[in-house]
Amino acid sequence: MSPTQLPDYGEVLAEVREVRRAGIVRLRELRLPVLTGMSAGPGEAGSAQPHFTSIERLLRTAVAGLGGGTLQEAAEYSLGLARGTRDWPPADRRRRAAQVYGVSVERFRKHQELMVLGQVAEQLVRGHTAASLPGDGAGDGHGAVAGDRAVRPPAPGGPPRRLAAGHRPVTVLVGGREHRLTLHVHAADLLRDIDVVVSPSNTHFALPEPYKSSVAASLRRAGAVRDPAGRVVEDRIRDELRAWTDRYAPRGLPVAPGTVAVTGAGALQEQGIRHIHHAAVAVPRPGTNDYDVQPADVTRAVTRVFALLAGSPGRTSVCLPLMGAGRGGLAPADSLAALWSGVEAELARGGDWDVHLLVRRPERADLVAELLTHPEGGRT
């Protein structure tokens, strides 16, 4: 990797996973071209000779940037960076990392591990990207200092920086058949030509204020009818959802987690969005502003969404965000695993749906694509 080329998150994550499998003590045996390029000192970027000490220092810096707590501790054990673990077998390191989260080794492997390694990869990309920006750190004003090396901004005529794709095709294998999904990397209100968009909600179906940044707030804002001056004339999605709760959940009683309420899309119909499926997955904690989201409730909601689609002829496309991955407290990998359980079951039954997934940030899209297309399987 040249000193002016921004690292690809997926490639960084793949190499971090290789280090986890081998351990720090076996760095010399690994081919890690991306981490080698990121760790190279001045004048060394084009060298074919790996820099084992620099790679270890780079990884330690990234892990230290996780800010302590269970995330950093699990990362240290996973990679063999914790004191006395350099020569531990990968299975022992994984077992100790699972103990940090208080879960079984199998659950850690399927859920927390990729989230932990993904955060390490994100720290590596952030550090390298920040170091590549001109005037963004200490130095002479022409480049930033990253570790023991100065990184200059791209020279004129150098390799162009790539914009993150807003729509990514993802092909998955389910039940022996290939299915093509679309991964959207943008705000919910920019969706177009999808029959049903799923909006995460709490069990009271109380919508957030439209000025907030959540999926539900974004859809409410975009679904409102406005006058020529931009003032809201009708808050259609909110009004229809209130009518639904008045009919099915009177007196302000909460619904069961996993319940799905169907409303129109309001002004979003002009963008080809036909209906909003409000999925009650967040259970408010009494006396706080926090919520609890259980992965099983996310799966139930997704299953219910497909059941409603099956009962509505003419609706063939559906878009699902990572439910519970915000204030719900679920790690993105856990949210995707719960969501995918419902999607995979439906596709395995022969469902011929046009499935879309929605995230806001490119690094989260990279994680979703990695989880769906490159499962680790039973490797240790």
C-alpha positions in Angstrom: 0.0 0.0 0.0 1.4 3.4 -1.0 1.7 6.1 1.7 -1.0 8.1 0.0 -3.5 5.3 -0.4 -6.3 5.1 2.2 -6.6 1.6 3.7 -9.7 -0.5 2.9 -11.6 -1.4 6.1 -12.4 -4.9 4.8 -8.8 -5.7 4.0 -7.6 -4.3 7.3 -10.1 -6.5 9.2 -9.1 -9.6 7.2 -5.5 -9.1 8.2 -6.4 -8.4 11.9 -8.3 -11.7 11.8 -5.2 -13.5 10.5 -3.2 -12.1 13.4 -5.8 -13.4 15.8 -5.6 -16.9 14.4 -1.8 -16.9 14.4 -1.0 -14.7 17.4 1.7 -12.0 17.7 4.4 -14.5 18.2 3.9 -15.8 14.6 3.8 -12.4 12.8 6.9 -13.3 10.9 5.0 -16.2 9.2 2.1 -14.1 8.0 1.7 -12.1 4.8 0.2 -8.8 5.9 0.7 -6.3 3.0 -1.9 -3.8 4.3 -0.7 -3.7 7.9 2.9 -3.7 6.6 2.2 -0.6 4.5 0.4 1.2 7.3 3.3 0.5 9.7 6.1 1.4 7.3 8.4 4.3 8.3 9.6 7.1 6.0 11.0 5.7 2.7 9.9 2.1 3.6 6.5 2.1 2.1 7.6 0.3 -1.1 9.8 -2.2 0.7 8.9 -5.9 0.4 10.4 -6.7 3.8 7.8 -7.0 6.5 8.2 -4.8 9.6 7.2 -7.1 12.4 8.0 -4.8 15.3 6.2 -1.9 13.6 3.1 -4.0 13.0 3.0 -5.1 16.6 3.4 -1.5 17.7 0.6 -0.4 15.3 -1.7 -3.0 16.7 -0.9 -2.1 20.3 -1.6 1.6 19.5 -5.0 0.7 17.9 -6.0 -1.5 20.8 -5.0 1.1 23.4 -7.3 3.5 21.5 -10.3 1.4 22.3 -10.5 3.2 25.7 -10.3 0.4 28.2 -13.1 -1.8 29.5 -14.2 -5.1 28.2 -13.7 -4.2 24.5 -10.0 -3.4 25.0 -9.4 -6.4 27.3 -11.1 -8.8 24.9 -9.0 -7.4 22.0 -5.8 -7.8 24.0 -6.5 -11.4 24.7 -7.8 -12.1 21.2 -4.6 -10.9 19.5 -2.2 -12.1 22.2 -1.3 -8.6 23.3 -2.2 -9.1 26.9 0.8 -9.7 29.3 1.9 -13.4 29.1 -0.3 -14.4 26.2 2.0 -14.0 23.2 2.5 -17.7 22.8 -1.0 -18.9 23.8 -2.8 -21.1 21.3 -5.7 -19.3 19.5 -8.3 -21.4 21.2 -7.0 -20.4 24.7 -6.9 -16.8 23.7 -10.5 -17.0 22.4 -11.6 -18.8 25.6 -10.2 -16.1 27.8 -11.7 -13.3 25.6 -15.1 -15.0 25.9 -14.7 -14.9 29.7 -14.3 -11.2 29.6 -17.8 -10.9 28.2 -19.2 -13.7 30.3 -20.4 -15.8 27.4 -19.6 -19.2 25.9 -16.8 -19.6 23.5 -19.2 -20.5 20.7 -21.3 -17.4 21.3 -18.2 -15.2 21.5 -17.0 -16.6 18.2 -20.3 -16.0 16.4 -21.1 -12.6 17.9 -18.6 -10.6 20.0 -15.4 -11.6 18.4 -15.9 -10.0 15.0 -17.2 -6.9 16.7 -14.1 -6.7 18.8 -11.8 -7.2 15.8 -13.9 -4.8 13.8 -13.3 -2.1 16.3 -9.5 -2.7 16.2 -9.7 -2.5 12.4 -11.7 0.7 12.7 -9.1 2.2 15.0 -6.4 1.3 12.5 -8.2 2.9 9.6 -9.1 6.0 11.6 -5.5 6.5 12.7 -4.1 6.1 9.2 -6.8 8.3 7.7 -6.3 11.1 10.2 -2.5 10.8 9.6 -3.1 11.2 5.9 -5.0 14.5 6.2 -3.0 17.7 5.7 -2.7 20.1 8.6 -4.5 17.8 11.0 -1.9 17.2 13.6 1.5 18.2 14.9 4.3 18.8 12.5 5.2 21.3 9.9 1.7 22.0 8.7 2.1 19.9 5.6 1.4 16.4 7.1 0.4 14.7 10.3 2.5 12.5 12.5 1.4 8.9 12.9 3.4 7.0 15.4 7.0 7.3 14.3 6.3 8.4 10.8 5.1 11.5 9.0 2.5 11.0 6.2 2.2 13.6 3.5 -1.0 14.4 1.7 -1.4 12.8 -1.8 0.8 14.5 -4.3 -0.8 15.9 -7.5 -1.4 13.2 -10.0 -1.2 10.5 -7.3 -3.7 7.7 -6.8 -7.2 9.1 -6.5 -9.1 8.6 -3.2 -12.2 6.5 -3.6 -15.6 7.6 -2.5 -17.6 5.1 -0.4 -20.3 3.4 -2.5 -23.8 4.4 -1.4 -25.3 1.2 -2.7 -23.4 -2.1 -2.6 -24.6 -5.4 -4.0 -24.0 -8.4 -1.7 -24.4 -12.0 -2.8 -25.1 -14.5 -0.1 -25.6 -18.3 -0.2 -28.7 -19.6 1.5 -30.1 -23.1 1.2 -27.8 -23.8 -1.7 -29.0 -20.8 -3.7 -27.4 -17.4 -4.3 -29.4 -14.4 -3.3 -28.4 -10.8 -4.2 -29.0 -8.2 -1.5 -28.5 -4.4 -1.7 -26.6 -2.7 1.1 -27.5 1.0 1.4 -25.0 3.3 3.1 -27.0 6.5 3.7 -29.8 8.0 5.7 -33.2 6.3 5.7 -35.0 9.3 4.1 -32.9 8.8 0.9 -34.3 5.4 0.1 -36.2 5.1 -3.2 -38.5 2.6 -4.8 -38.9 0.0 -2.0 -42.3 -1.4 -1.1 -41.7 -1.6 2.7 -39.2 0.1 4.9 -38.8 -1.2 8.5 -38.6 1.4 11.2 -37.3 0.3 14.7 -39.6 1.5 17.5 -40.2 1.0 21.2 -43.0 -1.1 22.6 -45.2 2.1 23.0 -44.8 3.0 19.4 -43.8 6.5 20.5 -42.0 8.1 17.6 -38.9 10.3 18.3 -38.9 14.0 17.5 -38.4 14.6 13.8 -35.2 16.6 14.3 -33.3 13.6 15.8 -31.0 11.3 13.8 -32.5 7.8 14.2 -34.1 5.8 11.4 -37.6 6.4 12.9 -37.0 10.1 13.2 -35.6 10.4 9.7 -38.6 8.5 8.2 -41.1 10.6 10.2 -39.5 13.8 9.0 -39.4 12.7 5.4 -43.0 11.4 5.5 -44.5 14.7 6.7 -46.5 16.8 4.2 -45.1 20.3 4.0 -46.3 23.6 2.6 -44.2 25.6 0.0 -42.3 27.2 2.9 -41.3 23.9 4.4 -43.6 24.0 7.3 -45.3 20.7 8.4 -48.9 20.5 7.4 -49.5 16.9 8.2 -47.4 14.5 10.3 -48.8 11.6 8.4 -46.7 8.7 9.7 -47.1 9.8 13.3 -50.9 10.2 12.9 -51.3 6.8 11.3 -49.3 5.1 13.9 -51.4 6.8 16.7 -54.5 5.5 15.0 -53.0 2.0 15.0 -52.2 2.1 18.7 -55.6 3.6 19.5 -57.2 0.5 17.9 -54.9 -2.2 19.0 -53.1 -0.9 22.2 -55.6 1.4 24.0 -54.9 3.3 27.2 -51.2 3.7 26.4 -50.4 0.0 27.1 -47.2 -1.3 25.5 -47.3 -4.0 22.9 -45.4 -7.3 23.1 -41.8 -7.0 21.8 -41.6 -8.1 18.2 -45.0 -6.6 17.3 -45.1 -4.9 13.9 -47.5 -2.0 13.1 -48.1 -1.0 9.5 -48.7 2.5 8.3 -48.5 4.4 5.0 -45.3 6.2 4.0 -46.8 9.7 3.9 -44.8 12.0 1.6 -42.3 9.2 1.0 -44.7 7.7 -1.5 -43.4 10.3 -3.9 -40.0 8.4 -3.6 -41.6 5.0 -4.3 -41.9 4.0 -0.6 -45.3 2.3 -0.1 -45.5 1.3 3.6 -43.6 1.6 6.8 -43.4 -1.4 9.1 -42.8 -0.2 12.7 -41.0 -2.9 14.6 -41.4 -2.8 18.4 -38.0 -4.1 19.6 -36.9 -1.6 22.3 -38.3 -2.0 25.8 -38.0 1.3 27.8 -36.3 1.0 31.2 -38.6 2.6 33.8 -37.3 5.9 35.2 -34.6 6.3 32.6 -34.0 7.4 29.0 -32.6 4.0 28.1 -33.9 0.9 26.3 -33.3 -2.8 26.3 -33.3 -4.8 23.1 -33.1 -8.5 23.0 -31.8 -10.2 19.9 -34.7 -12.7 19.9 -37.2 -9.8 19.7 -35.4 -8.5 16.6 -35.7 -11.9 15.0 -39.4 -12.1 15.9 -40.0 -8.7 14.4 -38.2 -9.6 11.1 -40.2 -12.8 10.9 -43.4 -10.8 11.4 -42.4 -8.4 8.7 -42.1 -11.2 6.2 -45.4 -12.7 7.3 -47.1 -9.4 6.6 -45.4 -9.1 3.2 -46.6 -12.6 2.3 -50.2 -11.5 3.1 -50.0 -8.4 0.9 -49.7 -9.3 -2.8 -47.7 -6.9 -4.9 -45.1 -6.1 -2.2 -41.8 -7.7 -3.0 -39.1 -5.5 -1.7 -38.2 -4.7 1.9 -35.5 -2.7 3.6 -34.2 -3.5 7.1 -31.9 -1.4 9.3 -29.7 -2.8 12.1 -32.3 -2.7 14.8 -31.1 -2.1 18.4 -27.6 -1.1 17.3 -28.0 2.5 18.5 -29.5 3.3 21.9 -30.7 -0.2 22.2 -27.2 -1.3 23.2 -26.7 -4.2 20.8 -23.3 -4.5 19.1 -23.7 -4.1 15.3 -22.6 -7.8 14.8 -25.3 -9.0 17.3 -28.0 -6.9 15.7 -27.1 -8.2 12.2 -27.0 -11.8 13.5 -30.5 -11.4 15.0 -31.9 -9.7 11.9 -30.2 -12.3 9.6 -31.8 -15.2 11.5 -35.2 -14.0 10.3 -34.1 -13.1 6.8 -32.2 -16.4 6.3 -35.1 -18.5 7.5 -37.4 -16.8 5.0 -35.0 -17.1 2.1 -34.3 -20.7 2.9 -38.0 -21.4 2.7 -37.9 -20.3 -0.9 -39.0 -16.7 -0.3 -38.2 -14.6 -3.4 -37.9 -11.2 -1.8 -35.8 -8.2 -2.9 -34.0 -7.6 0.4 -32.3 -4.4 1.2 -30.2 -3.6 4.3 -29.6 -0.1 5.6 -26.6 1.4 7.5 -25.3 4.9 7.9 -21.5 4.6 8.0 -19.2 2.9 5.5 -17.2 1.1 8.2 -20.4 -0.5 9.4 -21.3 -1.5 5.8 -17.9 -3.1 5.6 -18.6 -5.1 8.7 -22.1 -6.2 7.4 -20.6 -7.3 4.1 -17.8 -9.2 5.8 -20.2 -11.0 8.1 -22.6 -12.0 5.3 -20.0 -13.1 2.7 -17.0 -14.3 4.7 -18.1 -16.3 7.7 -15.2 -17.7 9.7 -16.8 -21.1 10.1 -15.3 -23.4 12.6 -11.7 -22.2 12.3 -9.9 -21.3 15.6 
